[in-house]
Amino acid sequence: MNEKTRYSDAELEEFRAIILEKLEAAKQDYDLLKATLMNADGNDTTDTSPTFKVLEEGATTLSKEEAGRLAQRQMKFIQSLQAALVRIENKTYGICRETGALIPKERLRAVPHATLSIEAKQNQK
C-alpha cells in the first residue's frame, strides 16, 4: 500500500485559500483591538462628569488590559497562519511534526495552522 507522505499541490491550494480567508479576518480583528487600545474612537473618561470618572477610569484600564491580551493572542494566531503559508510553500504543510504522518484534512480545515495530529496533541498532556 502506497501511503501519502504529503498533500498534493491542489490540496495545498485549497488549504491556502482557507488560511488566507482566516488571515484576513484575523487581521481585521487585530486592527479593531488595536484601535480599542489606542482609543481611536475618542471615547474616554475625559468626556464624563467627575463623579463617574474614577469608576470609569478603573473600568477603562481593565478593558484596555483585556484588549491588550486579546490583541497579543490575535497576533500569535496571525503569525501561526503566516507560518502555515510558509509550510505550504515548502510543501511540508499538513505533516505532523511529532509523528511525520499526514494530519487529517478535517483537522486542518478546522484548525488550518495545526502542526500536530490529534493523537500527538493528546500525547503532549
Backbone bond lengths (Angstrom), bond angles and torsions (degrees), N, CA, C in turn:
res aa  C-N    CA-C-N  psi(-1)  N-CA   C-N-CA  omega(-1)  CA-C   N-CA-C  phi
1 M - - - 1.455 - - 1.530 109.47 -
2 N 1.299 115.31 130.85 1.455 120.89 -177.86 1.525 109.68 -97.07
3 E 1.341 117.01 100.90 1.454 121.54 -177.60 1.524 110.00 -85.60
4 K 1.349 115.54 139.01 1.467 120.50 -179.85 1.530 110.33 -67.14
5 T 1.318 115.67 139.11 1.460 120.25 177.65 1.525 111.93 -106.40
6 R 1.340 116.74 -12.49 1.464 120.73 175.80 1.521 109.08 -157.33
7 Y 1.323 115.37 163.75 1.453 120.42 178.32 1.526 109.83 -79.37
8 S 1.339 115.68 149.74 1.468 120.71 179.79 1.530 109.88 -69.97
9 D 1.320 115.87 165.32 1.470 120.43 179.22 1.529 110.94 -59.85
10 A 1.327 117.25 -38.05 1.473 120.83 178.66 1.523 110.50 -64.85
11 E 1.315 116.52 -42.19 1.468 120.27 178.33 1.524 110.44 -65.60
12 L 1.325 116.63 -39.93 1.467 120.43 178.37 1.529 110.77 -63.06
13 E 1.339 116.94 -36.98 1.463 120.14 178.30 1.528 110.90 -66.38
14 E 1.332 116.53 -36.26 1.468 120.41 176.42 1.529 109.61 -61.69
15 F 1.334 116.39 -44.93 1.464 120.18 179.33 1.529 111.17 -67.74
16 R 1.331 117.18 -35.62 1.471 120.68 178.16 1.531 109.72 -59.59
17 A 1.341 116.95 -43.61 1.468 120.93 -179.83 1.533 110.56 -62.39
18 I 1.318 116.81 -42.37 1.465 121.19 178.76 1.530 109.84 -62.15
19 I 1.330 115.91 -45.68 1.467 120.61 -177.72 1.525 111.04 -65.81
20 L 1.328 117.68 -43.35 1.469 120.57 -179.81 1.528 111.08 -62.20
21 E 1.322 116.35 -37.78 1.467 120.33 177.92 1.526 110.34 -65.06
22 K 1.325 116.60 -46.21 1.469 120.73 179.09 1.533 110.98 -66.20
23 L 1.319 116.26 -36.20 1.464 120.98 -179.78 1.527 110.64 -64.91
24 E 1.317 117.15 -42.25 1.467 121.11 178.95 1.530 110.49 -62.56
25 A 1.324 116.91 -45.48 1.465 120.89 178.94 1.531 110.77 -64.27
26 A 1.329 116.83 -40.51 1.464 121.17 -179.58 1.529 110.76 -64.72
27 K 1.324 116.92 -39.55 1.472 120.22 178.80 1.524 111.23 -66.49
28 Q 1.332 117.14 -37.71 1.458 120.05 176.71 1.522 110.67 -64.46
29 D 1.334 116.69 -43.04 1.467 120.42 177.08 1.522 111.00 -61.63
30 Y 1.328 115.79 -41.88 1.467 120.18 179.69 1.531 110.40 -62.66
31 D 1.326 116.68 -42.80 1.465 120.19 179.06 1.530 111.62 -61.79
32 L 1.329 116.49 -38.20 1.466 119.94 176.98 1.529 111.01 -64.49
33 L 1.326 115.85 -43.64 1.466 119.56 178.70 1.524 110.97 -64.22
34 K 1.323 116.31 -39.91 1.460 120.70 178.94 1.524 110.58 -64.06
35 A 1.324 116.47 -40.40 1.462 120.30 177.98 1.524 110.66 -63.77
36 T 1.325 116.64 -36.80 1.461 120.82 177.23 1.525 110.11 -63.85
37 L 1.323 115.48 -42.57 1.468 119.44 179.73 1.524 112.13 -66.17
38 M 1.305 116.32 -37.96 1.472 121.12 -177.68 1.526 111.13 -82.62
39 N 1.332 115.08 -5.48 1.456 121.15 -178.32 1.527 110.96 56.79
40 A 1.309 115.99 45.20 1.457 121.90 -176.15 1.523 112.72 -64.39
41 D 1.329 117.75 -25.08 1.463 118.90 -178.59 1.530 112.35 -81.23
42 G 1.344 117.05 -5.81 1.457 121.20 175.71 1.524 113.97 71.45
43 N 1.302 118.07 13.83 1.458 121.79 -177.86 1.522 108.48 -96.74
44 D 1.311 116.43 89.20 1.458 121.74 -175.66 1.518 109.74 -125.72
45 T 1.321 117.31 -177.29 1.464 121.59 -178.61 1.525 112.09 -71.37
46 T 1.309 118.54 -10.41 1.463 120.49 -178.81 1.519 112.15 -67.60
47 D 1.343 118.05 -19.05 1.457 119.83 -178.93 1.531 112.63 -102.14
48 T 1.323 117.01 19.99 1.468 119.98 179.06 1.521 109.62 -116.20
49 S 1.313 116.06 164.77 1.459 119.84 179.59 1.525 109.75 -72.05
50 P 1.329 118.26 154.51 1.470 122.17 -177.67 1.529 113.53 -58.32
51 T 1.327 118.60 -28.60 1.459 122.00 -178.47 1.521 111.76 -60.02
52 F 1.315 116.56 -42.92 1.456 121.03 -176.50 1.526 112.98 -94.56
53 K 1.323 115.91 -6.66 1.465 120.24 -173.74 1.527 112.67 -59.04
54 V 1.328 118.45 -44.92 1.464 122.05 -177.87 1.520 110.70 -62.39
55 L 1.316 117.22 -45.52 1.459 120.84 179.22 1.523 111.31 -64.40
56 E 1.306 116.55 -43.39 1.456 120.07 -177.39 1.523 112.23 -70.37
57 E 1.339 117.40 -32.24 1.465 119.13 177.58 1.519 110.71 -63.02
58 G 1.335 116.40 -40.65 1.465 120.11 177.44 1.518 111.41 -63.66
59 A 1.313 116.26 -43.78 1.468 121.02 179.07 1.525 110.36 -65.82
60 T 1.314 116.68 -38.39 1.464 120.97 179.52 1.521 110.36 -65.34
61 T 1.323 116.96 -43.53 1.464 120.62 178.21 1.515 110.92 -61.49
62 L 1.328 116.25 -44.84 1.457 121.08 178.94 1.530 110.63 -62.95
63 S 1.315 115.95 -41.86 1.461 120.89 179.38 1.524 111.09 -64.52
64 K 1.323 116.63 -40.79 1.468 119.96 179.31 1.526 111.44 -68.55
65 E 1.325 117.28 -36.37 1.467 120.00 176.86 1.524 110.04 -63.86
66 E 1.330 116.22 -43.15 1.464 121.18 178.12 1.534 110.23 -63.11
67 A 1.316 116.50 -44.70 1.466 120.50 178.99 1.532 110.18 -63.34
68 G 1.315 116.43 -36.05 1.468 120.32 178.10 1.526 111.40 -64.35
69 R 1.328 115.70 -43.69 1.475 119.22 177.53 1.524 111.03 -64.16
70 L 1.321 116.09 -42.78 1.459 119.76 178.76 1.531 111.18 -64.18
71 A 1.321 116.76 -39.07 1.469 120.69 179.08 1.526 110.42 -64.69
72 Q 1.333 117.46 -41.61 1.466 120.65 177.72 1.528 110.55 -62.49
73 R 1.311 116.15 -43.16 1.465 120.49 179.58 1.532 110.71 -64.91
74 Q 1.331 115.80 -40.26 1.462 120.26 179.45 1.532 110.65 -65.74
75 M 1.327 117.08 -38.18 1.463 120.54 178.46 1.526 110.39 -65.56
76 K 1.316 116.93 -38.87 1.466 120.50 177.23 1.525 110.26 -63.16
77 F 1.333 116.81 -40.50 1.467 121.82 177.48 1.533 110.21 -62.62
78 I 1.332 116.80 -44.32 1.470 121.53 178.69 1.530 109.89 -60.19
79 Q 1.332 116.74 -44.32 1.465 120.25 179.45 1.524 111.50 -64.11
80 S 1.328 117.16 -36.72 1.468 121.06 177.54 1.527 110.85 -65.25
81 L 1.330 116.31 -40.53 1.461 119.99 177.61 1.527 111.04 -66.39
82 Q 1.333 116.51 -40.11 1.472 119.86 178.07 1.530 110.98 -65.36
83 A 1.319 117.07 -37.01 1.467 120.84 176.80 1.526 110.17 -65.46
84 A 1.335 116.78 -36.02 1.467 120.70 177.61 1.529 110.07 -64.03
85 L 1.330 117.03 -38.12 1.474 120.11 176.70 1.525 111.20 -63.27
86 V 1.326 116.90 -37.45 1.466 120.92 176.98 1.528 109.83 -64.48
87 R 1.334 116.39 -41.38 1.466 119.42 178.53 1.529 111.06 -64.51
88 I 1.332 116.82 -33.27 1.468 119.36 175.51 1.525 109.46 -64.18
89 E 1.323 116.76 -44.65 1.473 120.99 178.43 1.533 111.11 -59.66
90 N 1.323 115.67 -39.27 1.470 121.21 -179.18 1.526 112.80 -82.26
91 K 1.341 115.58 -4.27 1.466 122.60 -178.46 1.533 112.68 61.75
92 T 1.331 115.56 30.26 1.462 120.93 175.87 1.524 111.07 -110.89
93 Y 1.330 116.46 4.34 1.460 121.38 -178.19 1.525 110.46 -64.70
94 G 1.323 116.31 138.34 1.456 121.59 174.85 1.513 114.28 86.64
95 I 1.333 116.53 5.75 1.463 120.30 178.55 1.526 107.93 -101.61
96 C 1.323 116.08 124.51 1.468 121.16 -179.21 1.522 109.53 -62.79
97 R 1.327 116.22 129.26 1.468 119.63 -177.97 1.523 112.92 -75.56
98 E 1.332 117.37 -11.69 1.469 120.96 176.94 1.523 111.83 -93.90
99 T 1.340 115.64 -49.40 1.464 120.01 -173.00 1.528 113.87 -98.23
100 G 1.325 117.17 -21.52 1.461 120.92 -177.08 1.522 112.96 80.00
101 A 1.328 117.26 -0.09 1.465 121.62 178.77 1.529 109.94 -87.24
102 L 1.326 115.83 161.82 1.461 119.48 177.49 1.524 110.59 -70.61
103 I 1.318 115.44 135.70 1.460 121.76 174.22 1.533 105.79 -77.81
104 P 1.334 118.60 133.43 1.465 120.54 -178.52 1.534 112.37 -56.68
105 K 1.327 115.34 144.15 1.467 121.03 -178.99 1.519 112.19 -56.86
106 E 1.337 117.03 -38.14 1.465 120.72 -178.72 1.531 110.33 -59.05
107 R 1.324 116.38 -42.03 1.476 120.42 178.91 1.523 110.44 -65.43
108 L 1.332 116.37 -43.13 1.464 119.56 -178.36 1.525 111.86 -68.30
109 R 1.305 116.78 -31.19 1.474 118.84 176.89 1.524 110.18 -69.15
110 A 1.321 116.84 -36.40 1.466 121.47 179.59 1.529 111.89 -78.56
111 V 1.346 116.13 -40.62 1.468 122.13 -178.42 1.533 107.02 -130.43
112 P 1.334 117.34 80.79 1.464 119.97 -171.95 1.528 115.29 -64.93
113 H 1.313 117.68 -15.07 1.465 120.24 179.52 1.534 111.95 -98.14
114 A 1.332 116.77 9.51 1.469 121.03 -178.56 1.528 111.21 -61.80
115 T 1.320 115.79 139.87 1.470 121.46 175.71 1.523 111.23 -119.94
116 L 1.337 115.39 -1.60 1.465 120.63 179.96 1.521 109.95 -127.10
117 S 1.318 116.11 143.90 1.464 120.01 171.20 1.525 107.49 -71.46
118 I 1.314 116.51 165.52 1.469 119.89 -179.66 1.523 110.32 -60.84
119 E 1.337 116.63 -40.38 1.471 120.31 179.81 1.527 111.32 -60.99
120 A 1.333 116.32 -46.28 1.459 120.42 179.67 1.527 110.79 -64.78
121 K 1.317 117.05 -38.16 1.464 121.34 179.04 1.532 110.21 -64.66
122 Q 1.338 116.48 -41.72 1.469 119.85 179.31 1.530 111.24 -67.70
123 N 1.314 118.10 -32.74 1.459 121.47 178.77 1.515 113.28 -70.97
124 Q 1.328 117.27 -17.14 1.465 121.18 179.25 1.516 112.01 -72.11
125 K 1.298 117.80 -25.20 1.470 121.57 -174.40 1.489 114.07 -71.68
